[in-house]
Amino acid sequence: MFSSKERFKENFVARLEQREDKESLQTVYSVLTAMVKEWTYDDWEQTNQQYKEQKRKQLYYFSIEFLMGRILGQNLMNLDVHGFVEEGLKELGFDLHAIEELEPEPGLGNGGLGRLAACFMDSLASLQLPGHGCGLRYKGGLFTQVFQDGFQTEQPTVWIDEKEGWGIRREELSLDIPFFGSIEPGIESNRLKPVLKDAEWIKAVPYDYPIVGAAGKTVNTLRLWQAEVSSRPLPKGKPRTLYEQETAEVTDRLYPDASLDAGKILRLKQQYFLCSASLQTIVKNRDCPLSDLARHVAIQINDTHPALAIPELMRILMDEEGMQWEEAWGIVNHTISYTNHTILEEALEKWSSSLLERLLPRIYMIIQEIDRRFKEKTQQEPLDEWQRKKLAIIENGVVHMATLAVVGSYKVNGVAKLHTEILKVREMKELNDHFPHKFHNITNGVAHRRWLLKANPELSSLITSAVGDEWIREPIKLHKLHRFSKDPAFLQDLQAVKIAKKRQLADYIKTHQDIIVDPESVFDAQIKRIHGYKRQLMNILHIQMLYNRILSDRSFRPYPRTFIFGGKAAPSYRYAKEVIKLINTVADQVNNDPLAKKHLHIVFIEDYSVSKAEKIFPASDVSEQISTASKEASGTGNMKFMMNGAITLGTFDGANLEIVEQVGEDNAFIFGLTARQVMQFEKEQSYYPPDIIQHEPDLQLVMAQLLEGSLSDGEGNISAIRNQLVDCNDPFFVLKDIQQYGKAHERLLSAFENSLAWQEMSVVNIAQSGIFSSDRTIQEYSDEVWQLGRVPSNLL
Ligand code: GL2
């Protein structure tokens, strides 16, 4: 690796000279990527070597999603060479930023859960902890969102670039994974061994990606498995072309539509494929007697998608390694831990027993036995029928994956204090009563190196010039910024940084969406998946109410605001797609109205992604976190905004509560129903929206516009929204909270007009954000769950 700009330039130029198309940015990208890979690979080998020599306990993080974002810039940053590479390239006439934009973005995740996994990878390596990711190498990743006439359409995205990609194919580590077939009793070395007959095998090929920690030295591995055709014979009667097609589908895309059986089978195949390939490899490569596995290996399952790891590890230990049930169970139960990320009913995975049994006959037998033994254990407990149901892994022909995950794990955590509390006292109360020591909270965090240091170099420099650079390694040291919260010069600099970031975003919006926005206006952003409970609907209806008032009330001329939306709807989620169309419809009206556009602008950033998020968080003044209280498990966007100095406008939900705990109610704008109130309404079914609308003329008007024409653009475009608001009694309390939401906006706007006071709030938010670094989160997992210890840095 190079220690100076000059050495880098020499080497870079020498390599570029050997290429044909020297002028093209693509060639520059290719040369630079190759150089970074070389630097990385040396440290990677060394890290693996040292882990082996030191016999360190290894963590494997199993996740169906890893939303990594672009890798080149992050690696340059973590290798500590970003500065001189950028300067060196500039002197040679190249713009590093433009080069970074050429990298195809791996969108191997949907939203928060997948991005969390990526932040964790960064923190593990940066804390020099031996933690690796295990996932799937989807060919497509998440779809590309394209608006047509305001509607979301989906186009396939291909991110894999075999030539320039970061992954290394490890053909020699491939293995075959069986599906279908039937189990027959067999005997091996004098013991019974179930034998799988007539199975269909799929080859799992690992691709390894280096995960570079800060300061370079530790390079961990993200291993993504790709499904390929196996050389084993096909079961009788299976047509080869069908087998090839089905095999390609396994790692073709994230979350195939599971509304039909074929889609369900495919999802289950993905899940088992990931678990089996990863576990077989872990067991085979272990550095200890099998009975000691739990002391040498920790496995974290990211939500229930990899919960089949529990029966699969049992199968490996018993069928392949000859262990008895009790011993195997003891190992599984001390190796695997589980994170729950949601209490939304629709997201709690359930699989039909018959489907599972058909696809994975041996695994199903093991799940049945886990269930039978657990039922036997709880038999003596004085429980009513409902409570017993809540403890059943298999019930009425359905396998409950969350229950399986809890029973098979030694630790179960929620992702924010409120969420964990709801799990313990409501959603998983019976399980928590039975296993009182299993449940605990670990609040999420985000990689401050990506979301502050890399996304916002201007703010990072300002922070460093004020308090030194310790915060980069120890983000809690951002505390030191409090000293500057009343320093007018610092506050002005902070404001200048924000304006600079807003200008950059405004330029991007102009270039890509052809909308001109005013960087002096309040940038108010809601960027996340589109979902009923996240209430983008409340946001857009409120904007429409402001618009109505601007038109009808000559004295109402509010401070200019730019409302920014970003996010994708699941392709089959009709309601969310209607909300997207609605936002675009209101945007068209407002942005083209000569009077309104002096006060309001609306921008829906198309095809929201990690790299676009990196532009929006630093440029935002206001962080919209307005989910129905109790529904958002944590949220992590809220933390990224906070780190970049945006002020939270939110409900008492998820990690918002902990943000307010950090900054105080004076430095956030909180409104609306509490989780307790929401749950009370739900229990009593006592919320009736017409009671509210009746007394609020502005709400009546907006509902009429929505339901009767000017916004609906024809009945077909809002039928799912109508169904929710009218027929289903507004399950996410949009109409109940919207007036309080409007009041919170008013408070916020008057606060913004005092710019020094606003910057002071901003400083408090940045200063208190260190606790939301995923370094803190990972240290908690390591101390409380995985027990990884830390590699002394002199060994590295
Ligand atoms: C989620 C939660 O909805 C979100 O609140 C949380 O921050 C993340 C990470 O813990 O997990 N659960 C989930 O299934 N997705 C999330 O984003 N997709």
Residues whose N, C-alpha, C, O or C-beta is under 5 A from the ligand:
A	BS01	GL2	G111 G112 L113 L116 H341 T342 V415 E632 A633 S634 G635 T636
